[in-house]
Amino acid sequence: MPKAEKPRTAAASRAANPIFDKTLGQHILKNPLVAQGIVDKAGVKATDIVLEVGPGTGNLTVKILEKAKKTTVVEMDPRLAAELTKRVQGTPEQRKLDIILGDFLKVDLPYFDVCISNTPYQISSPLVFKLLAHRPLWRCAVLMFQREFALRLTAKPGDALYCRLSANVQLLAKVDHVMKVGRNNFRPPPQVESSVVRIEPRQPPPPVDFNEWDGLLRVLFVRKNKTCAANFKTQTILDLLEHNYKTYCSLRGMDVPMEFDCKAAVLAVLDSVGMSEMRASKMDNDDFLKLLSAFVDAGFRFTAA
């Protein structure tokens, strides 16, 4: 008779089925076809250095290692980093893998050509902007996000999900929706559907002060379906612009008229470019650039001098 199987110990059970920390956004991609599709969409070359964020147990990592010259992963959970180390130990890929243990948002990133990530959803936005701020610029990033966040990244003027995030990211990069990924492709399944996007930074980056640009968009997208004039008539916005205008003039030794009417001056800028009645929800980045240039030329700033 065959021997009866010994009951698994608690430790053995945990090793075979690790308990994932949902607070860290740990939803492991288990479908190998989806993992391969992501690597293929990234166009990884044999000469590339790839950065992977949140490798988990390494289902994506092993496919990247097959293609890339070197792979650096950033993992916050020491348990998963240890699992990944064991997975490649003794294989030819071991020497091609570097593991950075820590919070992606806090660590210094090395040079990389391509970024691939099954992104923890709670860091989606800061992850995108940290990548876009990284220098030298990289070739592309193929990133998994919650479906709605991905659709915001790719939304165009007039779309329901078009927002400040859409305009900000599209100023700095070209963004394309690559594929939908159902929740059953993950372990454990998340509560939401996912999508993969491909991001290619604009090279060279646009010659725009991003802080000023974002300051303008903060004003316009507070109520994106209201007219530009209506948003700029808000007293807190007028107070900010008047303070910055006076500071700007003071630093440059310019006189501010005693009866300076900030509201009238702001509305005059809007009228000068024909945008008083336009709405942010229908404006594209060329519109925003034109409006920002008009405000800057008139001496207005959206960030502190």
C-alpha angles and dihedrals in degrees: 000000000000115000116258113251115254113244112257117254118235090250093052091048092051091049092052093044108025117203107242121217107235091190086068092048093249107174108146118216104234103173108096092198092058091046091051091047091055092051091047093051089052090059092220113198129206089248095051130113107212128202116206122191118208101000094181109185092348105257090138094033096062091053091049091049090056090060109029134074091226137357126205116192128193113209127173098192113076091203093059092043088055091049091052092048091053092046094061098032111126094011128111088249093063094085091049094058128086120181122205110196111208149064110316091217092056105038125089109249121227125222114290138168099204134022123206123182143171085203124217097240096227092064097042099115099040089045092056094049094044089054093047091050093051118111134240091041118242129224103244145333126216108198136179116221141165105283096246093049091050091051090051089054091054099036119125130210109291095027116122092236095047107125146144090288090057094052095043096051094041090053089061102032149016109250127196132180108236108179146337117243120199121223093246090070089074136071112245096020112239122230092247140050120255139217136196121227132188117219124194115185116229110252117236096025115240113272093244132124096242094202091056091044092051091046090057092048092049088060096045099043098048084087103009095180094053120089119266089245092054092051093048093050090068106117096225089054092048091049091051094048093046092050092048092045093053091046090049091051093045093052090052097044092247123148120239114214112252091233095043109167106202095185093053091046093050094048089048089057091051092049092048091065096034095245105118092106098035120108126221091229089067100035123100130210093268088059092050092048092050091049094046091051090052092052093046091049089052091053098255122138131189096204131052114279 
